[in-house]
Amino acid sequence: MSRRLAVSLLALCVGLAPAARVRAAAEVATDPNDPLFGDLQTPGYPDPLESMNRGTFGANRRIDRYVIDPITRAYIKVVPDRVRMGARRFFLNLNSPSIIANDVLQREWR
């Protein structure tokens, strides 16, 4: 008897699952807040400085592209690997006192 009940419940669940999926898909397709359906319509947070932020971001990208990137490429081509590694270690060592203080304050002894 219990086996027949289990098989009947399983058949009922399997039979209802496709209908539930179709209904859920129809609800999602008409949801205006679905990012795949259309534009996400969330309440906006106006930024009064947006135009200045966009201008600053654009200027930073141009400076990076036309000034910083060529300097970086030239530095990598001209300066040998061993010298670059030494400079990197020098600047990392300058940061050691703050790292040690932070580790001591957090009780991280290793």
Biopython code that builds the backbone (N, CA, C, O; Angstrom):
import numpy as np
from Bio.PDB.StructureBuilder import StructureBuilder

atoms = [
    (1, "MET", "N", (0.812, -1.184, 0.000)),
    (1, "MET", "CA", (0.000, 0.000, 0.000)),
    (1, "MET", "C", (0.860, 1.254, 0.000)),
    (1, "MET", "O", (0.583, 2.188, -0.753)),
    (2, "SER", "N", (1.894, 1.293, 0.827)),
    (2, "SER", "CA", (2.731, 2.478, 0.906)),
    (2, "SER", "C", (3.536, 2.660, -0.379)),
    (2, "SER", "O", (3.844, 3.786, -0.770)),
    (3, "ARG", "N", (3.875, 1.546, -1.034)),
    (3, "ARG", "CA", (4.604, 1.649, -2.296)),
    (3, "ARG", "C", (3.721, 2.279, -3.361)),
    (3, "ARG", "O", (4.182, 3.114, -4.139)),
    (4, "ARG", "N", (2.460, 1.884, -3.398)),
    (4, "ARG", "CA", (1.516, 2.451, -4.366)),
    (4, "ARG", "C", (1.329, 3.946, -4.101)),
    (4, "ARG", "O", (1.249, 4.732, -5.045)),
    (5, "LEU", "N", (1.258, 4.346, -2.837)),
    (5, "LEU", "CA", (1.115, 5.746, -2.472)),
    (5, "LEU", "C", (2.348, 6.549, -2.885)),
    (5, "LEU", "O", (2.230, 7.664, -3.392)),
    (6, "ALA", "N", (3.524, 5.977, -2.667)),
    (6, "ALA", "CA", (4.762, 6.659, -3.041)),
    (6, "ALA", "C", (4.846, 6.841, -4.551)),
    (6, "ALA", "O", (5.248, 7.903, -5.027)),
    (7, "VAL", "N", (4.470, 5.812, -5.308)),
    (7, "VAL", "CA", (4.495, 5.906, -6.770)),
    (7, "VAL", "C", (3.480, 6.932, -7.249)),
    (7, "VAL", "O", (3.762, 7.687, -8.179)),
    (8, "SER", "N", (2.309, 6.974, -6.634)),
    (8, "SER", "CA", (1.283, 7.947, -7.018)),
    (8, "SER", "C", (1.748, 9.370, -6.736)),
    (8, "SER", "O", (1.563, 10.257, -7.569)),
    (9, "LEU", "N", (2.351, 9.597, -5.569)),
    (9, "LEU", "CA", (2.869, 10.935, -5.245)),
    (9, "LEU", "C", (3.988, 11.338, -6.191)),
    (9, "LEU", "O", (4.054, 12.492, -6.615)),
    (10, "LEU", "N", (4.863, 10.408, -6.524)),
    (10, "LEU", "CA", (5.937, 10.693, -7.465)),
    (10, "LEU", "C", (5.382, 11.044, -8.834)),
    (10, "LEU", "O", (5.856, 11.987, -9.467)),
    (11, "ALA", "N", (4.384, 10.301, -9.302)),
    (11, "ALA", "CA", (3.775, 10.591, -10.601)),
    (11, "ALA", "C", (3.091, 11.952, -10.589)),
    (11, "ALA", "O", (3.147, 12.689, -11.573)),
    (12, "LEU", "N", (2.449, 12.282, -9.482)),
    (12, "LEU", "CA", (1.786, 13.572, -9.360)),
    (12, "LEU", "C", (2.811, 14.706, -9.399)),
    (12, "LEU", "O", (2.604, 15.710, -10.081)),
    (13, "CYS", "N", (3.909, 14.547, -8.673)),
    (13, "CYS", "CA", (4.953, 15.579, -8.657)),
    (13, "CYS", "C", (5.600, 15.745, -10.030)),
    (13, "CYS", "O", (5.841, 16.863, -10.484)),
    (14, "VAL", "N", (5.873, 14.634, -10.675)),
    (14, "VAL", "CA", (6.491, 14.694, -12.005)),
    (14, "VAL", "C", (5.526, 15.319, -12.996)),
    (14, "VAL", "O", (5.950, 16.056, -13.886)),
    (15, "GLY", "N", (4.240, 15.038, -12.859)),
    (15, "GLY", "CA", (3.245, 15.605, -13.770)),
    (15, "GLY", "C", (3.047, 17.092, -13.552)),
    (15, "GLY", "O", (2.772, 17.812, -14.512)),
    (16, "LEU", "N", (3.176, 17.580, -12.323)),
    (16, "LEU", "CA", (2.968, 18.999, -12.037)),
    (16, "LEU", "C", (4.210, 19.838, -12.273)),
    (16, "LEU", "O", (4.106, 21.051, -12.455)),
    (17, "ALA", "N", (5.374, 19.224, -12.272)),
    (17, "ALA", "CA", (6.617, 19.985, -12.406)),
    (17, "ALA", "C", (6.699, 20.759, -13.719)),
    (17, "ALA", "O", (7.067, 21.934, -13.687)),
    (18, "PRO", "N", (6.375, 20.166, -14.883)),
    (18, "PRO", "CA", (6.454, 20.954, -16.122)),
    (18, "PRO", "C", (5.482, 22.132, -16.134)),
    (18, "PRO", "O", (5.815, 23.198, -16.650)),
    (19, "ALA", "N", (4.299, 21.957, -15.579)),
    (19, "ALA", "CA", (3.331, 23.050, -15.542)),
    (19, "ALA", "C", (3.831, 24.181, -14.660)),
    (19, "ALA", "O", (3.649, 25.354, -14.987)),
    (20, "ALA", "N", (4.456, 23.838, -13.551)),
    (20, "ALA", "CA", (5.000, 24.867, -12.662)),
    (20, "ALA", "C", (6.137, 25.614, -13.332)),
    (20, "ALA", "O", (6.273, 26.826, -13.167)),
    (21, "ARG", "N", (6.968, 24.882, -14.098)),
    (21, "ARG", "CA", (8.075, 25.538, -14.793)),
    (21, "ARG", "C", (7.574, 26.481, -15.869)),
    (21, "ARG", "O", (8.126, 27.569, -16.036)),
    (22, "VAL", "N", (6.546, 26.091, -16.599)),
    (22, "VAL", "CA", (5.988, 26.949, -17.645)),
    (22, "VAL", "C", (5.384, 28.202, -17.023)),
    (22, "VAL", "O", (5.581, 29.303, -17.536)),
    (23, "ARG", "N", (4.646, 28.044, -15.920)),
    (23, "ARG", "CA", (4.048, 29.188, -15.256)),
    (23, "ARG", "C", (5.129, 30.127, -14.719)),
    (23, "ARG", "O", (5.012, 31.345, -14.854)),
    (24, "ALA", "N", (6.184, 29.569, -14.108)),
    (24, "ALA", "CA", (7.267, 30.399, -13.577)),
    (24, "ALA", "C", (7.987, 31.122, -14.706)),
    (24, "ALA", "O", (8.366, 32.283, -14.549)),
    (25, "ALA", "N", (8.183, 30.459, -15.842)),
    (25, "ALA", "CA", (8.849, 31.099, -16.976)),
    (25, "ALA", "C", (8.001, 32.231, -17.527)),
    (25, "ALA", "O", (8.532, 33.265, -17.930)),
    (26, "ALA", "N", (6.686, 32.044, -17.547)),
    (26, "ALA", "CA", (5.810, 33.104, -18.038)),
    (26, "ALA", "C", (5.836, 34.302, -17.105)),
    (26, "ALA", "O", (5.804, 35.444, -17.564)),
    (27, "GLU", "N", (5.895, 34.054, -15.784)),
    (27, "GLU", "CA", (5.960, 35.161, -14.835)),
    (27, "GLU", "C", (7.263, 35.930, -14.970)),
    (27, "GLU", "O", (7.265, 37.158, -14.885)),
    (28, "VAL", "N", (8.371, 35.228, -15.178)),
    (28, "VAL", "CA", (9.670, 35.882, -15.316)),
    (28, "VAL", "C", (9.726, 36.685, -16.602)),
    (28, "VAL", "O", (10.285, 37.781, -16.620)),
    (29, "ALA", "N", (9.158, 36.162, -17.673)),
    (29, "ALA", "CA", (9.228, 36.838, -18.967)),
    (29, "ALA", "C", (8.481, 38.166, -18.959)),
    (29, "ALA", "O", (8.810, 39.071, -19.726)),
    (30, "THR", "N", (7.481, 38.284, -18.101)),
    (30, "THR", "CA", (6.730, 39.534, -18.066)),
    (30, "THR", "C", (7.158, 40.445, -16.918)),
    (30, "THR", "O", (6.585, 41.519, -16.736)),
    (31, "ASP", "N", (8.153, 40.028, -16.147)),
    (31, "ASP", "CA", (8.611, 40.834, -15.025)),
    (31, "ASP", "C", (9.473, 41.982, -15.541)),
    (31, "ASP", "O", (10.514, 41.726, -16.147)),
    (32, "PRO", "N", (9.082, 43.238, -15.326)),
    (32, "PRO", "CA", (9.867, 44.353, -15.851)),
    (32, "PRO", "C", (11.190, 44.538, -15.121)),
    (32, "PRO", "O", (12.067, 45.241, -15.623)),
    (33, "ASN", "N", (11.361, 43.930, -13.951)),
    (33, "ASN", "CA", (12.614, 44.061, -13.214)),
    (33, "ASN", "C", (13.604, 42.955, -13.535)),
    (33, "ASN", "O", (14.683, 42.903, -12.944)),
    (34, "ASP", "N", (13.259, 42.075, -14.453)),
    (34, "ASP", "CA", (14.149, 40.996, -14.843)),
    (34, "ASP", "C", (15.260, 41.565, -15.716)),
    (34, "ASP", "O", (14.964, 42.158, -16.753)),
    (35, "PRO", "N", (16.546, 41.408, -15.334)),
    (35, "PRO", "CA", (17.626, 41.991, -16.125)),
    (35, "PRO", "C", (17.747, 41.390, -17.516)),
    (35, "PRO", "O", (18.291, 42.028, -18.417)),
    (36, "LEU", "N", (17.248, 40.169, -17.706)),
    (36, "LEU", "CA", (17.312, 39.580, -19.039)),
    (36, "LEU", "C", (16.138, 40.016, -19.908)),
    (36, "LEU", "O", (16.203, 39.938, -21.135)),
    (37, "PHE", "N", (15.081, 40.470, -19.276)),
    (37, "PHE", "CA", (13.894, 40.872, -20.025)),
    (37, "PHE", "C", (14.029, 42.271, -20.592)),
    (37, "PHE", "O", (13.623, 42.519, -21.727)),
    (38, "GLY", "N", (14.577, 43.161, -19.845)),
    (38, "GLY", "CA", (14.698, 44.539, -20.298)),
    (38, "GLY", "C", (15.578, 45.303, -19.338)),
    (38, "GLY", "O", (16.345, 44.706, -18.582)),
    (39, "ASP", "N", (15.476, 46.588, -19.361)),
    (39, "ASP", "CA", (16.273, 47.412, -18.468)),
    (39, "ASP", "C", (15.832, 47.196, -17.030)),
    (39, "ASP", "O", (14.642, 47.108, -16.730)),
    (40, "LEU", "N", (16.798, 47.116, -16.171)),
    (40, "LEU", "CA", (16.517, 46.969, -14.761)),
    (40, "LEU", "C", (15.983, 48.291, -14.239)),
    (40, "LEU", "O", (16.661, 49.316, -14.311)),
    (41, "GLN", "N", (14.784, 48.264, -13.721)),
    (41, "GLN", "CA", (14.149, 49.499, -13.279)),
    (41, "GLN", "C", (14.175, 49.558, -11.761)),
    (41, "GLN", "O", (13.193, 49.234, -11.093)),
    (42, "THR", "N", (15.306, 49.972, -11.234)),
    (42, "THR", "CA", (15.440, 50.133, -9.805)),
    (42, "THR", "C", (15.404, 51.614, -9.487)),
    (42, "THR", "O", (15.702, 52.441, -10.348)),
    (43, "PRO", "N", (15.049, 51.952, -8.278)),
    (43, "PRO", "CA", (15.045, 53.373, -7.938)),
    (43, "PRO", "C", (16.457, 53.929, -8.032)),
    (43, "PRO", "O", (17.393, 53.351, -7.481)),
    (44, "GLY", "N", (16.610, 55.039, -8.722)),
    (44, "GLY", "CA", (17.924, 55.613, -8.936)),
    (44, "GLY", "C", (18.395, 56.426, -7.753)),
    (44, "GLY", "O", (17.594, 56.921, -6.960)),
    (45, "TYR", "N", (19.668, 56.554, -7.649)),
    (45, "TYR", "CA", (20.288, 57.392, -6.644)),
    (45, "TYR", "C", (21.001, 58.506, -7.399)),
    (45, "TYR", "O", (22.099, 58.291, -7.913)),
    (46, "PRO", "N", (20.410, 59.669, -7.477)),
    (46, "PRO", "CA", (21.002, 60.731, -8.277)),
    (46, "PRO", "C", (22.351, 61.167, -7.705)),
    (46, "PRO", "O", (22.515, 61.326, -6.495)),
    (47, "ASP", "N", (23.291, 61.352, -8.598)),
    (47, "ASP", "CA", (24.618, 61.803, -8.219)),
    (47, "ASP", "C", (24.787, 63.226, -8.720)),
    (47, "ASP", "O", (24.916, 63.434, -9.927)),
    (48, "PRO", "N", (24.791, 64.204, -7.839)),
    (48, "PRO", "CA", (24.903, 65.582, -8.296)),
    (48, "PRO", "C", (26.256, 65.879, -8.937)),
    (48, "PRO", "O", (26.391, 66.865, -9.662)),
    (49, "LEU", "N", (27.250, 65.045, -8.682)),
    (49, "LEU", "CA", (28.586, 65.256, -9.236)),
    (49, "LEU", "C", (28.900, 64.284, -10.370)),
    (49, "LEU", "O", (30.067, 64.082, -10.706)),
    (50, "GLU", "N", (27.875, 63.685, -10.959)),
    (50, "GLU", "CA", (28.111, 62.659, -11.974)),
    (50, "GLU", "C", (28.908, 63.185, -13.156)),
    (50, "GLU", "O", (29.827, 62.512, -13.625)),
    (51, "SER", "N", (28.577, 64.367, -13.645)),
    (51, "SER", "CA", (29.308, 64.886, -14.811)),
    (51, "SER", "C", (30.776, 65.130, -14.467)),
    (51, "SER", "O", (31.652, 64.860, -15.288)),
    (52, "MET", "N", (31.054, 65.636, -13.269)),
    (52, "MET", "CA", (32.442, 65.842, -12.870)),
    (52, "MET", "C", (33.160, 64.501, -12.692)),
    (52, "MET", "O", (34.325, 64.363, -13.066)),
    (53, "ASN", "N", (32.462, 63.515, -12.119)),
    (53, "ASN", "CA", (33.067, 62.193, -11.939)),
    (53, "ASN", "C", (33.390, 61.551, -13.275)),
    (53, "ASN", "O", (34.455, 60.956, -13.437)),
    (54, "ARG", "N", (32.489, 61.664, -14.226)),
    (54, "ARG", "CA", (32.741, 61.099, -15.551)),
    (54, "ARG", "C", (33.906, 61.805, -16.233)),
    (54, "ARG", "O", (34.728, 61.162, -16.886)),
    (55, "GLY", "N", (33.978, 63.114, -16.085)),
    (55, "GLY", "CA", (35.093, 63.864, -16.661)),
    (55, "GLY", "C", (36.422, 63.475, -16.040)),
    (55, "GLY", "O", (37.420, 63.312, -16.741)),
    (56, "THR", "N", (36.432, 63.326, -14.709)),
    (56, "THR", "CA", (37.654, 62.921, -14.013)),
    (56, "THR", "C", (38.067, 61.513, -14.425)),
    (56, "THR", "O", (39.249, 61.243, -14.637)),
    (57, "PHE", "N", (37.093, 60.624, -14.536)),
    (57, "PHE", "CA", (37.391, 59.255, -14.945)),
    (57, "PHE", "C", (37.978, 59.232, -16.356)),
    (57, "PHE", "O", (38.952, 58.525, -16.613)),
    (58, "GLY", "N", (37.385, 60.008, -17.271)),
    (58, "GLY", "CA", (37.906, 60.079, -18.639)),
    (58, "GLY", "C", (39.318, 60.655, -18.679)),
    (58, "GLY", "O", (40.169, 60.168, -19.422)),
    (59, "ALA", "N", (39.567, 61.695, -17.876)),
    (59, "ALA", "CA", (40.910, 62.279, -17.828)),
    (59, "ALA", "C", (41.910, 61.267, -17.276)),
    (59, "ALA", "O", (43.023, 61.151, -17.788)),
    (60, "ASN", "N", (41.522, 60.542, -16.242)),
    (60, "ASN", "CA", (42.414, 59.524, -15.678)),
    (60, "ASN", "C", (42.728, 58.435, -16.695)),
    (60, "ASN", "O", (43.867, 57.973, -16.771)),
    (61, "ARG", "N", (41.751, 58.026, -17.464)),
    (61, "ARG", "CA", (41.996, 56.999, -18.490)),
    (61, "ARG", "C", (42.939, 57.506, -19.562)),
    (61, "ARG", "O", (43.818, 56.772, -20.014)),
    (62, "ARG", "N", (42.764, 58.784, -19.984)),
    (62, "ARG", "CA", (43.667, 59.349, -20.997)),
    (62, "ARG", "C", (45.086, 59.492, -20.458)),
    (62, "ARG", "O", (46.050, 59.201, -21.165)),
    (63, "ILE", "N", (45.218, 59.939, -19.207)),
    (63, "ILE", "CA", (46.548, 60.046, -18.599)),
    (63, "ILE", "C", (47.197, 58.677, -18.520)),
    (63, "ILE", "O", (48.386, 58.531, -18.805)),
    (64, "ASP", "N", (46.418, 57.671, -18.132)),
    (64, "ASP", "CA", (46.958, 56.319, -18.048)),
    (64, "ASP", "C", (47.403, 55.830, -19.417)),
    (64, "ASP", "O", (48.482, 55.254, -19.557)),
    (65, "ARG", "N", (46.572, 56.060, -20.425)),
    (65, "ARG", "CA", (46.874, 55.555, -21.757)),
    (65, "ARG", "C", (48.061, 56.264, -22.396)),
    (65, "ARG", "O", (48.907, 55.612, -23.008)),
    (66, "TYR", "N", (48.138, 57.578, -22.268)),
    (66, "TYR", "CA", (49.144, 58.335, -23.014)),
    (66, "TYR", "C", (50.373, 58.714, -22.202)),
    (66, "TYR", "O", (51.372, 59.130, -22.790)),
    (67, "VAL", "N", (50.346, 58.591, -20.880)),
    (67, "VAL", "CA", (51.501, 58.965, -20.068)),
    (67, "VAL", "C", (52.024, 57.768, -19.272)),
    (67, "VAL", "O", (53.173, 57.361, -19.442)),
    (68, "ILE", "N", (51.187, 57.211, -18.410)),
    (68, "ILE", "CA", (51.641, 56.162, -17.495)),
    (68, "ILE", "C", (52.014, 54.889, -18.248)),
    (68, "ILE", "O", (53.066, 54.310, -17.981)),
    (69, "ASP", "N", (51.187, 54.445, -19.172)),
    (69, "ASP", "CA", (51.463, 53.206, -19.899)),
    (69, "ASP", "C", (52.763, 53.276, -20.699)),
    (69, "ASP", "O", (53.550, 52.331, -20.628)),
    (70, "PRO", "N", (53.036, 54.359, -21.469)),
    (70, "PRO", "CA", (54.329, 54.414, -22.167)),
    (70, "PRO", "C", (55.528, 54.431, -21.216)),
    (70, "PRO", "O", (56.556, 53.818, -21.505)),
    (71, "ILE", "N", (55.404, 55.128, -20.085)),
    (71, "ILE", "CA", (56.499, 55.138, -19.111)),
    (71, "ILE", "C", (56.721, 53.732, -18.561)),
    (71, "ILE", "O", (57.862, 53.296, -18.409)),
    (72, "THR", "N", (55.640, 53.028, -18.265)),
    (72, "THR", "CA", (55.749, 51.672, -17.736)),
    (72, "THR", "C", (56.401, 50.739, -18.744)),
    (72, "THR", "O", (57.280, 49.953, -18.390)),
    (73, "ARG", "N", (55.977, 50.824, -19.994)),
    (73, "ARG", "CA", (56.561, 49.964, -21.030)),
    (73, "ARG", "C", (58.045, 50.264, -21.228)),
    (73, "ARG", "O", (58.849, 49.344, -21.383)),
    (74, "ALA", "N", (58.408, 51.539, -21.222)),
    (74, "ALA", "CA", (59.819, 51.913, -21.367)),
    (74, "ALA", "C", (60.630, 51.416, -20.166)),
    (74, "ALA", "O", (61.735, 50.900, -20.334)),
    (75, "TYR", "N", (60.093, 51.567, -18.976)),
    (75, "TYR", "CA", (60.773, 51.091, -17.767)),
    (75, "TYR", "C", (61.039, 49.594, -17.845)),
    (75, "TYR", "O", (62.130, 49.136, -17.504)),
    (76, "ILE", "N", (60.046, 48.832, -18.291)),
    (76, "ILE", "CA", (60.206, 47.378, -18.390)),
    (76, "ILE", "C", (61.242, 47.023, -19.454)),
    (76, "ILE", "O", (62.010, 46.079, -19.267)),
    (77, "LYS", "N", (61.280, 47.762, -20.569)),
    (77, "LYS", "CA", (62.241, 47.466, -21.632)),
    (77, "LYS", "C", (63.661, 47.856, -21.259)),
    (77, "LYS", "O", (64.604, 47.141, -21.596)),
    (78, "VAL", "N", (63.831, 48.985, -20.564)),
    (78, "VAL", "CA", (65.158, 49.534, -20.334)),
    (78, "VAL", "C", (65.810, 48.971, -19.075)),
    (78, "VAL", "O", (66.997, 48.646, -19.089)),
    (79, "VAL", "N", (65.057, 48.852, -17.997)),
    (79, "VAL", "CA", (65.629, 48.461, -16.704)),
    (79, "VAL", "C", (65.680, 46.936, -16.614)),
    (79, "VAL", "O", (64.679, 46.268, -16.872)),
    (80, "PRO", "N", (66.839, 46.380, -16.249)),
    (80, "PRO", "CA", (66.962, 44.920, -16.140)),
    (80, "PRO", "C", (66.070, 44.357, -15.028)),
    (80, "PRO", "O", (65.677, 45.062, -14.099)),
    (81, "ASP", "N", (65.772, 43.084, -15.155)),
    (81, "ASP", "CA", (64.897, 42.413, -14.192)),
    (81, "ASP", "C", (65.433, 42.496, -12.765)),
    (81, "ASP", "O", (64.669, 42.743, -11.831)),
    (82, "ARG", "N", (66.725, 42.294, -12.591)),
    (82, "ARG", "CA", (67.304, 42.292, -11.245)),
    (82, "ARG", "C", (67.164, 43.660, -10.586)),
    (82, "ARG", "O", (66.920, 43.740, -9.383)),
    (83, "VAL", "N", (67.313, 44.724, -11.346)),
    (83, "VAL", "CA", (67.187, 46.070, -10.795)),
    (83, "VAL", "C", (65.731, 46.348, -10.429)),
    (83, "VAL", "O", (65.450, 46.924, -9.378)),
    (84, "ARG", "N", (64.809, 45.939, -11.297)),
    (84, "ARG", "CA", (63.383, 46.120, -10.995)),
    (84, "ARG", "C", (62.997, 45.355, -9.748)),
    (84, "ARG", "O", (62.240, 45.863, -8.920)),
    (85, "MET", "N", (63.510, 44.127, -9.596)),
    (85, "MET", "CA", (63.221, 43.329, -8.403)),
    (85, "MET", "C", (63.788, 44.008, -7.161)),
    (85, "MET", "O", (63.130, 44.027, -6.121)),
    (86, "GLY", "N", (64.981, 44.561, -7.247)),
    (86, "GLY", "CA", (65.576, 45.263, -6.122)),
    (86, "GLY", "C", (64.762, 46.492, -5.723)),
    (86, "GLY", "O", (64.554, 46.746, -4.537)),
    (87, "ALA", "N", (64.302, 47.252, -6.719)),
    (87, "ALA", "CA", (63.478, 48.432, -6.432)),
    (87, "ALA", "C", (62.159, 48.015, -5.789)),
    (87, "ALA", "O", (61.689, 48.658, -4.850)),
    (88, "ARG", "N", (61.575, 46.953, -6.290)),
    (88, "ARG", "CA", (60.308, 46.466, -5.719)),
    (88, "ARG", "C", (60.502, 46.061, -4.265)),
    (88, "ARG", "O", (59.684, 46.400, -3.410)),
    (89, "ARG", "N", (61.583, 45.337, -3.981)),
    (89, "ARG", "CA", (61.850, 44.904, -2.604)),
    (89, "ARG", "C", (62.142, 46.096, -1.694)),
    (89, "ARG", "O", (61.739, 46.104, -0.531)),
    (90, "PHE", "N", (62.847, 47.106, -2.224)),
    (90, "PHE", "CA", (63.138, 48.299, -1.441)),
    (90, "PHE", "C", (61.840, 48.966, -0.981)),
    (90, "PHE", "O", (61.688, 49.301, 0.194)),
    (91, "PHE", "N", (60.908, 49.154, -1.918)),
    (91, "PHE", "CA", (59.659, 49.815, -1.560)),
    (91, "PHE", "C", (58.778, 48.941, -0.672)),
    (91, "PHE", "O", (58.036, 49.463, 0.160)),
    (92, "LEU", "N", (58.847, 47.632, -0.833)),
    (92, "LEU", "CA", (58.120, 46.746, 0.070)),
    (92, "LEU", "C", (58.689, 46.826, 1.483)),
    (92, "LEU", "O", (57.941, 46.793, 2.460)),
    (93, "ASN", "N", (60.012, 46.931, 1.591)),
    (93, "ASN", "CA", (60.642, 47.040, 2.913)),
    (93, "ASN", "C", (60.278, 48.346, 3.603)),
    (93, "ASN", "O", (60.218, 48.392, 4.832)),
    (94, "LEU", "N", (60.034, 49.404, 2.844)),
    (94, "LEU", "CA", (59.625, 50.661, 3.458)),
    (94, "LEU", "C", (58.283, 50.525, 4.178)),
    (94, "LEU", "O", (58.003, 51.257, 5.127)),
    (95, "ASN", "N", (57.466, 49.593, 3.723)),
    (95, "ASN", "CA", (56.151, 49.376, 4.306)),
    (95, "ASN", "C", (56.191, 48.422, 5.500)),
    (95, "ASN", "O", (55.174, 48.242, 6.170)),
    (96, "SER", "N", (57.335, 47.811, 5.780)),
    (96, "SER", "CA", (57.440, 46.802, 6.834)),
    (96, "SER", "C", (57.055, 47.301, 8.221)),
    (96, "SER", "O", (56.354, 46.578, 8.928)),
    (97, "PRO", "N", (57.469, 48.497, 8.660)),
    (97, "PRO", "CA", (57.077, 48.914, 10.017)),
    (97, "PRO", "C", (55.556, 48.950, 10.222)),
    (97, "PRO", "O", (55.074, 48.537, 11.276)),
    (98, "SER", "N", (54.811, 49.425, 9.255)),
    (98, "SER", "CA", (53.353, 49.448, 9.425)),
    (98, "SER", "C", (52.771, 48.039, 9.417)),
    (98, "SER", "O", (51.798, 47.767, 10.119)),
    (99, "ILE", "N", (53.357, 47.149, 8.633)),
    (99, "ILE", "CA", (52.883, 45.757, 8.618)),
    (99, "ILE", "C", (53.169, 45.096, 9.960)),
    (99, "ILE", "O", (52.322, 44.381, 10.495)),
    (100, "ILE", "N", (54.357, 45.333, 10.503)),
    (100, "ILE", "CA", (54.708, 44.739, 11.798)),
    (100, "ILE", "C", (53.781, 45.270, 12.883)),
    (100, "ILE", "O", (53.282, 44.498, 13.702)),
    (101, "ALA", "N", (53.544, 46.588, 12.898)),
    (101, "ALA", "CA", (52.643, 47.166, 13.897)),
    (101, "ALA", "C", (51.239, 46.580, 13.774)),
    (101, "ALA", "O", (50.598, 46.275, 14.780)),
    (102, "ASN", "N", (50.768, 46.424, 12.548)),
    (102, "ASN", "CA", (49.445, 45.846, 12.337)),
    (102, "ASN", "C", (49.389, 44.405, 12.840)),
    (102, "ASN", "O", (48.423, 44.017, 13.498)),
    (103, "ASP", "N", (50.410, 43.614, 12.538)),
    (103, "ASP", "CA", (50.438, 42.227, 12.984)),
    (103, "ASP", "C", (50.477, 42.129, 14.501)),
    (103, "ASP", "O", (49.806, 41.275, 15.082)),
    (104, "VAL", "N", (51.256, 42.994, 15.153)),
    (104, "VAL", "CA", (51.342, 42.966, 16.612)),
    (104, "VAL", "C", (49.998, 43.341, 17.229)),
    (104, "VAL", "O", (49.554, 42.709, 18.188)),
    (105, "LEU", "N", (49.357, 44.360, 16.683)),
    (105, "LEU", "CA", (48.062, 44.774, 17.224)),
    (105, "LEU", "C", (46.990, 43.707, 17.036)),
    (105, "LEU", "O", (46.061, 43.605, 17.838)),
    (106, "GLN", "N", (47.119, 42.915, 15.978)),
    (106, "GLN", "CA", (46.136, 41.849, 15.744)),
    (106, "GLN", "C", (46.573, 40.514, 16.360)),
    (106, "GLN", "O", (45.896, 39.497, 16.209)),
    (107, "ARG", "N", (47.702, 40.536, 17.047)),
    (107, "ARG", "CA", (48.260, 39.331, 17.678)),
    (107, "ARG", "C", (48.530, 38.225, 16.672)),
    (107, "ARG", "O", (48.297, 37.050, 16.955)),
    (108, "GLU", "N", (49.012, 38.596, 15.518)),
    (108, "GLU", "CA", (49.422, 37.619, 14.502)),
    (108, "GLU", "C", (50.938, 37.547, 14.536)),
    (108, "GLU", "O", (51.622, 38.382, 13.943)),
    (109, "TRP", "N", (51.455, 36.556, 15.226)),
    (109, "TRP", "CA", (52.890, 36.503, 15.475)),
    (109, "TRP", "C", (53.663, 35.923, 14.308)),
    (109, "TRP", "O", (54.872, 36.140, 14.228)),
    (110, "ARG", "N", (53.056, 35.225, 13.435)),
    (110, "ARG", "CA", (53.801, 34.633, 12.319)),
    (110, "ARG", "C", (53.807, 35.612, 11.214)),
    (110, "ARG", "O", (54.376, 35.345, 10.156)),
]
sb = StructureBuilder()
sb.init_structure("model")
sb.init_model(0)
sb.init_chain("A")
sb.init_seg("    ")
for serial, (resi, resn, name, xyz) in enumerate(atoms, 1):
    if name == "N":
        sb.init_residue(resn, " ", resi, " ")
    sb.init_atom(name, np.array(xyz, "f"), 0.0, 1.0, " ", f" {name:<3s}", serial, name[0])
structure = sb.get_structure()
